């Protein structure tokens, strides 16, 4: 069994409208939610073989919180994760090295919600910011499809943090 955890970036700031979308940092809530959710993940997984991250600053900052908490040193920035479609994200999964058993990918909606719905039996409208879901793959990464992959955990900040 292989596992990939999709982590939507934490809440980002719109304070400086002159920034390019890819340069937007986390806001105060994002800096609160990301380390909190990273700590929650340690009750589910103890090690991650590979972290794949969008080049967007908000995804990179979110990834850093998780890498620090989980003690992961293998982080790869993959440009095509930024604003990726479902098909592109499935391609990213299929390209993971066969030696990797557990991976995480940090990125964006609407692609992440689309991936969830692709593998789920029950559809959802939106993966919230800093939401996490697991795709369990019974087979090789290169062979992932709806016949051998399913949704496991689904976590998001409002499950644990009162606003």
N, C-alpha and C positions, 0 to 999 in steps of 0.2 A: 504494500500500500504506500502510495506517495501522497503528500499533502502540500497544497499551496494555499497560502493565506493572502487574500487581497485586502489591502488597507487603503481606504480612501484617505487622501491627505486631510489633516485637521483643518479647522476653520481658518480661512485666510483673511488678510486685511485688504480693505479697499480704501484705506486712508490716503494713499498717495495715488491719485488717478493718472499721474504722468508715467507710472511704471508700466512696462509691458506685462501682459498677463503672466508670462512665465517667470517674471521677477517678483511677483507678489509674495511677501513673507506671511508667516502665521500671525494671527492677531492674539490678543490676550487669552481668549477662550481656547484657541488652538494650542497655545503654550501650556495651558492647563490640561486639556483633554489628551494630547498626545502622550505625555509621560504617564498619565493615569491609565490609559488603555494599554500602553506598552507593559506596564506592571501587571495588568489583568492577563495579558497573554502568557506571562510566565507560569500561570497555573494550568495552561493548556499545552504549551510546548517548552521544552528546556533548551533546545538547540535548533538553529536554522543553518542549513548548509549554504544557502544563497539568498541574498536580498537583491531584488531587481527594482530600480527606481526610475521614475520619470525625471527628466532634467529640470522640471519646474522647481523653483525655490521652496514652495510650500510643501511639495512632496519630499524634497531632500531634507528639509527640517524635520518633518514627521518621521522619516526613515531614521534619522540620526537618534531620535529619542528611543526608537525600538531597538536599534543596534546597540546602543549603550546599555539598555536594560537586559536584553537577551544575550549580550556579549558576543554579537556576531561581527566578524571581521571581513566577510566576503560580501561587498556591496558593489553592484555593477549598475551604472547609469545606462539606460537604454532609451535613446531618443524617441523611438516609435511608440513608447508607452504614453507620451504626452498627447492627450486628446485622442487616444486610440479607440478604434471601433472594436466590437466584439470579435470579429474575425482576426484582427491584428493581435488582440490579447490572447486568443487561442493559439495563434502562431507563436507568440512569445513563449507560451507554456510548452508547445511542441519542440521548441529549440533548446530547452533546458537540458544540460548535460545529464546523461543517464545515471551518473554516479550520485546526483543530488536526490535525496529522499524527501527533504522538507525545504520549501522555498517560501518567500514572501515577495509580494509585488506591491509597490506603492505608486498610486496614480489617481485617476480622476473619473468622475461621471461625465457623460452618461454611460461610457463603456463598461464601468464596473457593475452598474445595475444590470446592464445587458448580459454580462457574463453570469451574474447570479441567476437571472431568469433563464438563461440558456441551460443551466445544469439543475435547476430547481424543479420540484414538483408543484410548488406553490410560489406564484410570482409576487414580487413586491414593486412598489412604485419608485423607491429611491433608497440607495445606500447613503445614509447620512454622513456628514463629515466625520472623519476618524472612525467610521464604521469598518468592521472587519468581518469577512466571511471566509470560510474554508471550503475548498474544493478537494474532495478525496478522489484520488485516481487509482483505480484497480488495474494496474498495468504500467506500461512505459509512458513517459511524457510524450514521446513522438506519436503515440497512438490515441491520445486523449480525444474523446468524443462523448456524446450523451449516453452511449451504451455502457461506458466504463467509468464515468465520473458522476459524482453527486455532491450536493451541498452538505456540509457538516455544520460547524458552529456559525452563528451569526451574533455579533456583539456590536453595540454602539453606545456612545457615552450616556445618552438619556436613560439607558437601562440601569445606570449606576449613580449618575450625578444629577441631583436636583438643580434646576436652573434658577 
